[in-house]
Amino acid sequence: MTNDRNENGLILALNGAGVALAYALLGISLWLSTEVPLSTKGFWAMGILLLTLSLINVVKYRFDQRVSEDRLRRIEDARNEKLLEEQLKEEF
């Protein structure tokens, strides 16, 4: 179990570095492009930031949904196991 956490941490760190690098390269690209007006650069930057926030929310809600479904499945499994135990005790 601890090994899974280390691997997840490494994957999260790599993804975070990738996102930071992408933002840095995009910022440099927007800064160095002289043909594009400043207002257009601002709209592009706002759009990219809002897209990032939306993607974070989608991932969070999907994760929360998966955790909720897993919790319900475990509750149903425990209930079914208890019912089977009771049924077996009644038969013997």
C-alpha positions in Angstrom: 0.0 0.0 0.0 2.8 2.4 0.8 4.4 1.7 -2.6 1.2 2.7 -4.3 1.4 6.1 -2.6 5.0 6.6 -3.7 4.1 5.8 -7.3 1.1 8.1 -7.1 3.2 10.9 -5.7 5.7 10.5 -8.5 3.0 10.6 -11.1 1.4 13.6 -9.5 4.8 15.4 -9.4 5.5 14.6 -13.0 2.1 15.8 -14.1 2.5 19.0 -12.0 5.9 19.6 -13.6 4.3 19.1 -17.0 1.5 21.6 -16.3 4.0 24.1 -15.0 6.2 23.7 -18.0 3.2 24.1 -20.3 2.1 27.3 -18.6 5.7 28.6 -18.7 6.1 27.9 -22.4 2.6 29.4 -23.1 3.5 32.5 -21.1 6.8 32.9 -23.1 4.9 32.4 -26.3 2.3 35.0 -25.5 5.0 37.4 -24.2 7.2 37.1 -27.3 4.4 37.3 -29.9 4.4 40.9 -31.1 1.7 40.6 -33.8 -1.0 39.8 -31.2 -2.6 42.7 -29.3 -2.4 42.6 -25.5 -6.2 42.3 -25.1 -6.2 39.1 -27.2 -3.3 37.7 -25.1 -5.3 38.4 -22.0 -8.4 36.6 -23.4 -6.3 33.6 -24.3 -4.7 33.5 -20.9 -8.1 33.7 -19.1 -9.5 31.0 -21.3 -6.7 28.7 -20.6 -6.9 29.3 -16.8 -10.7 28.8 -16.8 -10.2 25.6 -18.8 -7.7 24.3 -16.3 -10.1 25.1 -13.4 -12.9 23.3 -15.2 -10.8 20.2 -15.8 -9.8 20.2 -12.1 -13.4 20.3 -11.1 -14.4 17.5 -13.6 -11.6 15.3 -12.2 -12.6 16.1 -8.6 -16.3 15.3 -9.2 -15.5 12.1 -11.0 -13.2 11.0 -8.1 -15.9 11.9 -5.6 -18.5 9.9 -7.6 -16.2 6.9 -7.7 -15.5 7.1 -3.9 -19.3 7.3 -3.3 -20.0 4.3 -5.5 -17.3 2.3 -3.9 -18.6 3.1 -0.4 -22.2 2.1 -1.4 -20.8 -1.2 -2.9 -19.0 -2.0 0.3 -22.1 -1.3 2.4 -24.1 -3.6 0.1 -21.5 -6.3 0.3 -21.4 -6.1 4.1 -25.3 -6.3 4.2 -25.4 -9.3 1.8 -22.7 -11.0 3.9 -24.6 -10.4 7.1 -27.8 -11.8 5.5 -26.0 -14.9 4.3 -24.5 -15.5 7.7 -28.0 -15.2 9.3 -29.5 -17.5 6.7 -26.7 -20.1 7.3 -27.2 -19.9 11.1 -30.9 -20.5 10.7 -30.4 -23.6 8.6 -27.9 -25.2 11.0 
